[in-house]
Amino acid sequence: MCRRVVASSALANGKLHLHSSIKRKLAEEKGYVFDKRLRHNVRQNESNCRFRDIVVRKEEGFTHVLLSTQTTENNALTPEIMKEVCRALGNAAADDSKLLLFSSVGTVFCSGLEPSYLMGRLTTDRRKESSRIADAVRDFVSAFIHFKKPIVVAINGPALGLGASILPLCDVVWASEKAWFQTPCAALHLTPSGCSSYMFPQILGVALANEMLFCGRKLTAQEACSRGLVSQVFWPTTFNQEVMLRVKEMASCSAVVLEESKYLVRSIVMSVLEDVNEKECQMLKQLWCSTKGLEALYSYLHKSCDK
C-alpha cells in the first residue's frame, strides 16, 4: 500500500528571520545536533537499548527524548511508538531530571498518525483495533497532560496532526525557521485529537483554530510564534545550539521551583484536558468503527497513491 505522507510537501518558510540574542557559548554546543547522521552514535547510550523508535539521552539536569522512528516514515506515530514515548516520560518523571526536552531526529518533527497504518489495522479487526489505537492516543496525550516537570519541545521541521496538536500541552515550544504546523484532520478523515479541539481555540482564537482543524490551514513558524503556538523561532543553522543553550540554563534552576510553577500554571485546566482527551478519543473510536469512516480513510489513501 502506498505510504505517501503529507509531510513530504515543500517547507513553507516565513520571511522574517529571528536571529539569536545570545551568541556567547554557542561554540561550546556545536557538537550536539539532532541529525540522522548521529543516529548510530546516539543509540550507543545504554538507556536507548530499551527503545526501538525513540532515543533517550540522560543529560545533566534534564532528559532528552527524540523521535527516531525506524518503523514509519517522517516520524509518524503508531500505538507502539506512542507507548515508547509514554514509557520514556514515565521514567523521566521518576528520575532526578528537572525537565524534559522533546525533539526528533531528521528533518521532520512528527507527521502524526500514519493513515496507511490505520487502514491496514482497521481492515483486519475494526472494532478491536479502533479501541486499541484510540486508547493508545488517549494514553499518549494523557502522559503529556500529567507530566509534572516542564516539557520543552524543539521543532526542527514540519509538525503535522497529532505531532502539532500536543504542542499546547507542553510548556515551552521553540521552532526552527524551517518548521511549519498543520492539523489536516478533515482532509485525513480524522476528528481532532491531542486536546486541540479545546487548546487551539484558547491559544489561536476560534477563527484560526477552525481553519486549522477543518480546512487544514498551514502555519509557518513565524505565524505560529505570532499567534502563541510557538515561544521563539531560531535560524536553522544555529537552532540546535540555541535550544541546548537555553535548556541548560533552564536546567540550572531549582527543580522545586520549576515543578511548582508548572503546577500553578496547569492545575486549573487539568480536569478539563482530561475530559477533552477522553471525548476526542471516543469520537475517534466511533469514527474508525463506522463503515463510512473506513471508506473515507480508504478514499484518502487511494487519492494519495494516485498523486
C-alpha positions as CSV (number, residue, x, y, z in Angstrom):
1,M,0.0,0.0,0.0
2,C,1.2,3.5,-0.8
3,R,2.8,5.2,2.2
4,R,2.6,8.7,1.0
5,V,2.8,11.2,3.9
6,V,1.6,14.8,3.8
7,A,4.8,16.0,5.4
8,S,6.8,15.3,2.2
9,S,5.5,18.6,0.7
10,A,7.8,21.5,0.4
11,L,8.6,23.6,3.5
12,A,6.7,26.9,3.9
13,N,9.2,29.3,5.4
14,G,8.3,32.7,6.8
15,K,10.1,35.9,5.5
16,L,11.2,37.2,8.9
17,H,14.4,35.9,10.5
18,L,14.8,35.8,14.2
19,H,18.5,35.9,15.0
20,S,19.9,34.8,18.4
21,S,20.1,37.3,21.1
22,I,22.6,35.2,23.0
23,K,25.7,34.5,20.9
24,R,28.1,33.5,23.7
25,K,28.6,29.8,24.4
26,L,27.3,28.7,21.0
27,A,30.6,27.3,20.0
28,E,30.5,25.0,23.1
29,E,27.3,23.4,21.8
30,K,28.3,22.7,18.2
31,G,28.9,19.0,18.9
32,Y,25.2,18.4,19.9
33,V,22.9,18.2,16.9
34,F,19.7,16.3,16.2
35,D,20.7,14.7,12.9
36,K,20.2,11.4,11.2
37,R,23.9,11.1,10.8
38,L,24.2,10.7,14.5
39,R,21.5,8.0,14.7
40,H,24.1,5.3,15.2
41,N,26.2,7.2,17.7
42,V,23.3,8.4,19.8
43,R,22.0,4.9,20.2
44,Q,25.1,3.8,21.9
45,N,23.8,5.3,25.1
46,E,22.9,2.5,27.4
47,S,19.5,3.9,28.1
48,N,18.5,3.5,24.5
49,C,18.6,-0.3,24.4
50,R,15.1,-0.4,25.7
51,F,13.6,1.6,22.8
52,R,13.3,1.0,19.1
53,D,11.7,4.1,17.7
54,I,12.8,6.8,20.1
55,V,16.2,7.9,21.6
56,V,16.6,8.8,25.2
57,R,19.6,10.7,26.4
58,K,20.2,11.5,30.1
59,E,21.9,14.9,30.3
60,E,22.9,17.0,33.3
61,G,19.8,18.3,34.7
62,F,17.4,17.1,32.0
63,T,16.2,14.2,29.9
64,H,16.3,14.4,26.1
65,V,13.7,12.3,24.3
66,L,14.0,12.2,20.5
67,L,11.6,10.6,17.9
68,S,13.8,8.5,15.7
69,T,11.3,6.1,14.1
70,Q,12.7,3.0,12.4
71,T,9.3,1.6,11.5
72,T,7.5,4.6,10.0
73,E,8.3,7.5,7.6
74,N,8.7,11.1,8.7
75,N,8.5,10.2,12.4
76,A,4.8,9.2,12.1
77,L,3.1,7.8,15.2
78,T,1.8,4.3,15.8
79,P,0.5,2.8,19.1
80,E,3.8,1.1,19.6
81,I,5.8,4.4,19.2
82,M,3.3,6.3,21.4
83,K,3.8,3.6,24.1
84,E,7.6,4.1,23.9
85,V,7.1,7.8,24.4
86,C,4.8,7.2,27.4
87,R,7.4,4.9,28.9
88,A,10.1,7.4,28.5
89,L,8.0,10.2,30.1
90,G,7.2,7.9,33.0
91,N,10.9,7.2,33.5
92,A,11.8,10.9,33.3
93,A,9.1,11.8,35.8
94,A,10.7,9.5,38.3
95,D,14.4,10.3,37.8
96,D,16.4,13.3,39.1
97,S,16.0,15.4,35.9
98,K,14.5,18.8,36.3
99,L,12.8,19.0,32.9
100,L,12.3,17.1,29.6
101,L,13.4,18.1,26.2
102,F,11.4,16.6,23.4
103,S,12.7,16.7,19.8
104,S,13.3,14.5,16.8
105,V,16.0,13.0,14.6
106,G,15.9,14.0,10.9
107,T,14.2,16.9,9.0
108,V,10.5,16.3,10.1
109,F,9.5,16.7,13.7
110,C,6.4,14.5,13.5
111,S,3.8,13.7,10.8
112,G,1.2,12.4,13.3
113,L,-0.9,9.2,12.9
114,E,0.0,7.3,9.8
115,P,-3.0,6.8,7.6
116,S,-1.7,3.6,5.9
117,Y,-1.1,2.0,9.3
118,L,-4.6,2.9,10.4
119,M,-6.1,1.4,7.2
120,G,-4.0,-1.8,7.5
121,R,-5.1,-2.4,11.1
122,L,-8.7,-1.3,10.9
123,T,-9.4,-3.6,8.0
124,T,-8.3,-6.7,10.0
125,D,-10.5,-6.3,13.1
126,R,-12.2,-2.9,13.0
127,R,-13.8,-2.9,16.5
128,K,-10.8,-4.3,18.4
129,E,-8.2,-2.2,16.5
130,S,-10.2,1.0,16.7
131,S,-10.3,0.6,20.5
132,R,-6.6,-0.3,20.7
133,I,-5.4,2.7,18.6
134,A,-7.8,5.2,20.3
135,D,-6.7,4.0,23.7
136,A,-3.0,4.4,22.7
137,V,-3.7,8.0,21.6
138,R,-5.6,8.7,24.8
139,D,-2.7,7.4,26.9
140,F,-0.1,9.3,24.8
141,V,-1.9,12.6,25.3
142,S,-2.6,11.9,28.9
143,A,1.2,11.4,29.5
144,F,1.8,14.9,28.4
145,I,-1.1,16.3,30.4
146,H,0.1,14.8,33.6
147,F,3.8,15.2,33.3
148,K,4.8,17.3,36.3
149,K,8.1,18.6,35.1
150,P,8.4,21.3,32.4
151,I,8.4,20.0,28.8
152,V,10.4,21.9,26.3
153,V,9.8,21.0,22.6
154,A,12.3,21.7,19.8
155,I,10.6,21.7,16.4
156,N,13.2,21.2,13.8
157,G,10.8,20.8,10.8
158,P,7.1,20.1,9.9
159,A,4.8,19.1,12.7
160,L,1.5,17.6,11.5
161,G,-1.6,16.2,13.0
162,L,-1.1,14.8,16.5
163,G,2.5,16.0,16.3
164,A,1.2,19.6,16.2
165,S,-1.8,19.0,18.5
166,I,0.2,18.1,21.5
167,L,2.3,21.3,21.5
168,P,-0.1,23.3,23.7
169,L,0.2,20.6,26.3
170,C,3.9,21.3,26.5
171,D,5.4,24.3,28.4
172,V,8.0,25.9,26.0
173,V,8.0,25.4,22.3
174,W,11.0,26.5,20.2
175,A,11.0,26.2,16.5
176,S,13.4,26.4,13.6
177,E,12.6,28.8,10.8
178,K,12.1,25.7,8.6
179,A,9.3,24.4,10.8
180,W,5.6,24.6,9.9
181,F,2.4,23.4,11.5
182,Q,-0.7,21.7,10.2
183,T,-3.6,19.7,11.5
184,P,-5.4,18.5,8.4
185,C,-7.9,16.5,10.4
186,A,-10.8,16.7,7.9
187,A,-8.6,16.0,4.9
188,L,-7.3,12.9,6.6
189,H,-10.8,11.9,7.6
190,L,-10.0,12.2,11.3
191,T,-11.5,14.2,14.1
192,P,-9.3,16.4,16.3
193,S,-7.0,14.8,18.9
194,G,-4.4,15.9,21.4
195,C,-6.9,18.2,23.1
196,S,-6.6,20.5,20.1
197,S,-10.4,20.9,20.0
198,Y,-10.0,22.9,23.3
199,M,-6.5,24.2,23.3
200,F,-6.3,25.5,19.7
201,P,-9.3,27.9,20.2
202,Q,-7.8,29.0,23.5
203,I,-4.4,29.9,22.1
204,L,-5.1,30.7,18.4
205,G,-8.6,32.1,18.7
206,V,-11.7,30.3,17.3
207,A,-11.4,31.5,13.7
208,L,-7.9,30.4,13.1
209,A,-8.3,27.2,15.1
210,N,-11.3,26.3,13.0
211,E,-9.3,26.9,9.8
212,M,-6.5,24.6,11.1
213,L,-8.9,21.8,12.2
214,F,-11.5,22.0,9.5
215,C,-9.6,23.4,6.5
216,G,-6.0,22.2,7.1
217,R,-4.6,25.8,7.3
218,K,-0.8,25.6,7.4
219,L,1.1,28.0,9.7
220,T,4.7,29.0,9.2
221,A,7.0,29.1,12.2
222,Q,6.7,32.9,12.3
223,E,2.9,32.8,12.1
224,A,2.8,30.2,14.8
225,C,5.0,32.3,17.0
226,S,2.9,35.5,16.4
227,R,-0.2,33.6,17.5
228,G,1.2,32.0,20.6
229,L,1.6,28.3,19.5
230,V,5.4,28.7,19.5
231,S,7.5,30.6,22.0
232,Q,10.5,31.6,19.8
233,V,11.8,31.0,16.3
234,F,15.5,30.5,15.6
235,W,17.6,30.4,12.5
236,P,18.1,26.8,11.2
237,T,21.9,26.8,11.2
238,T,22.1,27.6,14.9
239,F,18.8,26.1,16.0
240,N,20.2,23.1,17.9
241,Q,22.8,25.1,19.6
242,E,20.3,27.8,20.6
243,V,18.0,25.1,22.1
244,M,20.7,23.4,24.1
245,L,22.0,26.7,25.5
246,R,18.6,27.6,26.8
247,V,17.7,24.2,28.1
248,K,20.9,24.0,30.1
249,E,20.2,27.5,31.5
250,M,16.7,26.4,32.4
251,A,18.0,23.2,34.0
252,S,20.2,25.2,36.3
253,C,17.1,26.5,38.1
254,S,15.6,24.9,41.2
255,A,13.7,21.6,40.5
256,V,11.1,22.5,43.1
257,V,10.5,26.0,41.7
258,L,10.1,24.6,38.1
259,E,7.7,21.9,39.1
260,E,5.6,24.1,41.4
261,S,5.5,26.8,38.8
262,K,4.2,24.4,36.3
263,Y,1.6,23.2,38.7
264,L,0.3,26.7,39.3
265,V,0.0,27.3,35.5
266,R,-1.5,23.9,34.6
267,S,-3.6,22.8,37.5
268,I,-6.6,24.9,36.7
269,V,-7.2,23.2,33.3
270,M,-6.1,19.7,34.2
271,S,-9.6,18.2,34.7
272,V,-10.8,20.0,31.5
273,L,-8.0,18.5,29.5
274,E,-8.7,15.0,30.9
275,D,-12.3,15.3,29.8
276,V,-11.5,16.7,26.4
277,N,-8.9,13.9,25.7
278,E,-11.5,11.3,26.7
279,K,-14.2,12.7,24.4
280,E,-11.8,13.2,21.4
281,C,-10.6,9.6,21.7
282,Q,-14.2,8.3,22.0
283,M,-15.0,10.2,18.8
284,L,-12.0,8.7,17.0
285,K,-13.1,5.2,18.1
286,Q,-16.6,5.7,16.8
287,L,-15.3,7.1,13.5
288,W,-12.9,4.2,13.0
289,C,-15.6,1.7,13.9
290,S,-18.0,3.1,11.3
291,T,-18.2,1.9,7.7
292,K,-18.3,5.5,6.4
293,G,-15.2,6.3,8.4
294,L,-13.2,3.4,7.0
295,E,-14.4,4.2,3.5
296,A,-13.3,7.8,3.8
297,L,-9.9,6.7,5.0
298,Y,-9.6,4.3,2.1
299,S,-10.6,7.1,-0.3
300,Y,-8.0,9.4,1.1
301,L,-5.2,6.8,0.7
302,H,-6.4,5.9,-2.8
303,K,-6.2,9.6,-3.9
304,S,-2.8,9.9,-2.3
305,C,-1.4,7.0,-4.2
306,D,-2.7,8.4,-7.5
307,K,-0.9,11.7,-7.0
